Amino acid sequence: MNARLASSLVRSTGSSRVSMFGVRSFNSTSIIRATNVTTVTNVQYQEDPNTIFTFDLGENSFETHNCDFPVTTTSLSRKELLDLYKLMVSIRKLEIAADSLYKKRDIRGFCHLSSGQEAIAAGMESAITHDDAIITAYRCHGFTYARGASAFSIIAELIGKEAGCSKGRGGSMHMFASEFYGGNGIVGAQVPIGAGIALKQKYLNQKAMTFSLYGDGAANQGQVFEAYNIAKLWNLPVAFTCENNKYGMGTSAERSAASTKYFTRGDYIPGISVDGMDVLTVREGSKFARDWCVSGKGPIVVEMKTYRYGGHSMSDPGSGYRSKEEVLKMRLKDPIDGLKKRILNAGITSEVTLKLIDEEVKTEIKDAQEKAESSPFPEGSQLHHHIYIKGTEPAFVRGRTPDEIYTY
């Protein structure tokens, strides 16, 4: 679990703890069982951050291909649940800020938002360690944030500022953080790179693995199947993870793929399908995939069934190839609302507390945006910096036109 997800909603005060919302609790552990129901009466709120809650995920949360079935229950502390909620809300608010900045023309070029898909970045991050790696395609803002980059550095990168997580040189599609290898703009090209990261982990005998993510639109790429082959041949600790949001740009999966059971596409590689709209199911499915890889069983294929509310990119209204009714139906499965209902139904905390978290996040993102907007752009004379490792630079590089030459 990274520094952000582990960032505490509580601070230590002797043998007891005081939450950021002023609720005092002590370091005891109890277990309360909660089912995925919609109504609960006479709820008694549990304010100890270490209280453990166990949720039934349901048998329809997973499908498998040539492997055992993941467990259909998951257990988390109150603090872990609130951290997950805050992380998803932060990603959603971050994407709303990006939407606004793009419409103001402060963001230039491509911009792909992940609203609706927050459960994947959040659930996956809660299931892995600092040493595990993630690489994905261009819908990468949420993963960058979950891996530890600040909202300020992400927004600054979106608008090309020097303080951005890629020094203002990468933009929306090329963001990086600790053990997060992007943000990649070429369809499917990151998948074999993910296999290469896993090769490094195996070569160095690290107790770690890699999630190599791609969309359903990239799933038919030849390089994806080449990566499958070499990963199985060398038994690499990599989870090839398809974020199936049902559309590759404006083309539905059914129109572009002979088989839409992407978790079976590995053939000789086992696979699991996961409900990607439920953050707790994503968490348990990601744990299963991680355990599979680090135990020496080799690669696994994971399909996260999800949905994007907006278009493929900001230039796509997302309405010409799907109905409003379809989008509204999928919004009923919203991952943030789903976790919120579970928290409230189980008596984990009150709606007042969740609203305080919402307001806190809103303020954090607003402050980050204002700070990013007022920060400087890179100096024009330094645009050729950070291309090569120091000591490996060529004599010169060309700029925007043939006669624009930068020397080292």
N, C-alpha and C positions, 0 to 999 in steps of 0.2 A: 504494500500500500504506500503511495507516494506521500510527500510532505503535505500537499494540499489536502488530500482525502483524510490524512491522519491529523490535520490541524484541529486542535481541540475546540469543542464547544464549551469546555470546562477548564478551570484553572485550579491547581492544587492549593489547598489551604489547610495545612497540617494533615490530619488523618481523614478529613472530610473534603468535599469538593463543592465549589460554588459555580453554577453554570453562568453563562453570559446573560441568561435571562433571570438570574437572581434566585434560582431554586437550589436549596442545599440538599445534598445527598451524601451517603457514606459508601465506602468501598465494599459492598456486599454483592453477591451474585445470586440471582434467582432466575427461574425459568418460567415463562408464561407461554402457553400455546395459543396461537392465533390462526384462524382459518381465513381464507380469502372470501369474506362475506361483505355485504353492503350495509348492514345495519347492526348496531350493537346498542343495547340499552343499559342504563345505570353504570356507565364506564367509570372506573377508578384509574386516574392517570398515574402512570409509573414514572417518577422523576429521577430515579437513580440511573445515571448514565451507563452503569455496568449491568443493568438488568438485561437478561437474554430473552429474546422472543424467537419462537420457532414458527415458521410459516409453511403451510402446505402449498406447493406450487401447482399441483394437479398433474395428472398423467398425460395431458395433452400439451404439456410445456416442451416436451422433447420428442424427437424421433431419432432412431439410430440406424447405422449401417455398419455391420460387421464389428460391433463392439457392445460392451455392456451398457445398460440403461443408467443414466445418472440418477442420483438420489432425487426424490421429488419433494424434499423438505430442505429448508435452509434456516440457519440460526444466526442472528445478529444482535448486538447490544443496542440499547437505545441510542447511544452516541453514534454508532456506525450507521444506523438508519437515518438519523438527522444529518450526518455528514453526506450520505448519499443524496438525500433530498436537496441539500444546499448545493451540492456539486451539479446536479441536473438543472436546478433553477439558474445557477450561474451560467451554465452553457447556453440555456435558452435566452437569458438576458443579453449575453454576449453576442448571440446571433441577431437579436433584435437591434442591437447597437450597430452591427455590421450592415444590416438592411438599411438603417437610417443613413449611415455614412455613404453607402453606395448611391442611394437616391439623391443625396446632396452632391454627388460627384466627387467626394473626397477619396473614395476608393475607385481606382481605375483598373481596367482589365477585367479578368474573370473573378467571380466570387460565388462560391458554392456553399449554401447554408445547410445545417443539419437539424433544423427544427423538426421534432418528431422522433429523431434518432438518438436522443441524449442517453437513453438507457444503455446503449452499447459502450460508449466511452466510459461512463460512470461505473457500470457493472463490471466491465473488464478490469478497470483500474483497481477496483476493490478486491479483485481476486488474485492479483499478481504482486510481485515484489519489485524493489528498486532495480534489481539486476535483470529482470525480464525486459524484453524489447517489444516495441510496437512500430510497425511501418504501415502506412495507409496511402490512399490516393489523395484527391484534391479536396475532399470534404473533411478538412482536418482541424478546424479551429477547436472543436471540443476535445479532441485527443491531445492537442498541444496544451490546452489548459489543464486537463486532468493529469498530464505527466509533469506538471509543475511550473510551466510558464505563467507569468502574471497576466491578468487581463490588460494591464497597461502595455506590456510588451507585445501582446497579440494585436491590440487595436493600433498601436504605433506601427507595427509591421503592415497591417492592412492599408494604412494611409502613407506608407513609404517613408517613415521617419527613422532617424539614426538609432533611436532607442528601441526599435523593433527587435523581436527575437531573432531575426535574420539580418539585423542592421539596416533594415529598410530595403534590402536588395531582393527579397524573395516574394513578398506580397502574400496574397491569400492562399496560394497553393504550395508554398515552399516554406513551411515553418518547422522548427526543430526544438527539441528540449532534451533533457537527460534520458537516454535510452529511447528516444523517440526520433525516428529517422525520416520524418516527413509524412505528409505533404509531398506528393509527387504528381506532376502534371501529365505524364504520358500514360495513356490507358493501359493498365496491366503491368507496366514496366517495374513497379515496385515489388511484385510477387517473387520473382527470382532473387531480387536483392534481399528480401526477407529470408529466403533459403540460405543466402550467403551469410547473413547475420547469425543464423542458427548454426551454420558450419563453424563460424568463429567460436561460438559458445561451446560446441562440442570439442573442438580442437584444444581449447584452453581448459577443458574439464570443468566448466562452470555449471553450477546447479541452477541453470536458467534456460529459458526458452523464448521463442519469438512468435508473436501474432502478426502474420502477414496478411493484411486486409485488402480486399478489392470489392468492387460492386458487381451486381448481376450483369451489368453491361459489359464488364471486362471478362466475365467468366468463360467466354468462348475463345479467348485469346490463346494462341498456340503456346506462348511462353508460360502461361499458367500450367499447362499440362507438362511442359518440359521441366518446370520447377517441381511438380509432383513427382516426376520420375526420378530426378536426381536426389530429391529429399528421401524418397523411400529406398533408393539404392544405397545411400549412405546413412540411412536411419537418423535423419536430422531432427532435432527437437523444435519443430515448427508446426504451428496451427494455421493452416491456410483458411482464412475466414472470409466468407462471402457475406457482405452486407446487402441482403436482397431487399431493396425497397420497391420492388415490383416494376421499376422502369429504368431502362438505360437511356438517358436523355428523354426523348419523347416516345420511345418504343417499349411496349410492354414486354415482360419476360416471356409471355406465352407466344408472342409473335417472333421472337428472336432465338429462342432456345428449344431444341427438340425435347430436352428434359429439364424441367425446372426444379427437380430435386437436387439442388446444388451440393448437398452434403453427401450424395452418393457418387458424385462426379470423379472422386479419386479412385474409384474401382477397387484396386488392390490396397488403397489406403482407407482405413475406417473413418466414419464420419458421424456427426450429430447435427440435428436441426434444433434450433433454440428459438423460443418466443422472444424476439428482440424488442418487443414493446413493454416487457416486464423486466425492470432492472434487477429484481431478485433472481429471476430465472437466468438472466444473462450472467449474473455473478456466479451462480452455481454451475452453469454450463462452461464458463471460462475456467473455473476451478477444475472441472473435470478434464478439460483440454490441457490445462497446464500440468496437472498430475500425470496425465498420459505421456506428455512429452518428456518431462524431467525424470520419469521412471525408466526411461530407456526404451520405450516402445516405438519410438520414431514419430513420424508426422501423423497428423489427424486433420480432417477437413471439417470445418464448422460453418454452418449456415445460420446467420442471424436474420430472422424474418422481421422486417421493420417497414417503415414508411416515412417518406419525407412530405411535409405539408406543403412546402413551396415547390417551385419548378426546379429543373435540373440545376440551373444557375440563376443569377439575378436577372438575366436577360430573357428568361423563360417564364411566362406567367403560369405555366403548369395547368392550363385549363383546356387546351385544344385536344388533348388525348385522354382525358379522364373526366368524369362527371363531378359536379359539386357534391352530389350525394355520396360518392365514394370517399371523397376527402372528409366529409362530415362523419361518415361511419367510422373511419379510421381514427378521427379525433376523439371518439368515444373511448378508444383504447390508449389515450395519451399516457405516456410513461410517468410523467410527473403527477398527474391526477391519480393514477393508479397507486403509486406509492403513498401519496397523501391519504387516500382512503384507507389503505392498510394501517398506516400510522394512527389515524383517528379511530378506526374500528377496534384496534387492539388496545386502545387506551395508553398509547406510548407517550403522547403529549397532547396538548390542546391546540385547537385551531388558532388561538391567539399567538402561541409560540411559533407556529408555521408562518403566520403573517409577519411576525417580527423578522424571521429569517428572510422572507421575501423582500421586506423593506431594506434590510441590511444589504442584501445582494444588489438591489436596485441602486442604492447609494454607492456601493463599491464600483459597479460598472460605470455609473455616471461620472464619478470622480476619475476613474481610469481613462474614460473617453476625453474628458476635459484636459487632463494632463497630457494625453497623447496628442491632442489637437494643438496644444501650445508648445510642444517640443519641436526641435529643429529638424530639418531635412539633412541628409548627408551632404557634405561638401562635394560639389561637382568634380573637383580635382581628385577626389578619393573614391570615385565610383568603381574603379578597377581594383580596389582593395578587397581582400577576403575571397579572392577567386582561387588562389593557390596557397598551399602551405609555404610559410616563409622558408626561403632557401631553394625552392623548386620553381620559382617564377621564370618564365621566358624573358627575353630581352624587352618585349613589348606585347601589348594586346590592342586589337582594334576596337573602336567604340561603336557608336550608332551608324556612322558612315565610314566608307573606306579611308577617308582622309583624317579621321579622328583617331589619333594614336596616343596610347598611354604607355609610358615607360616605367620600369621599376628601378 
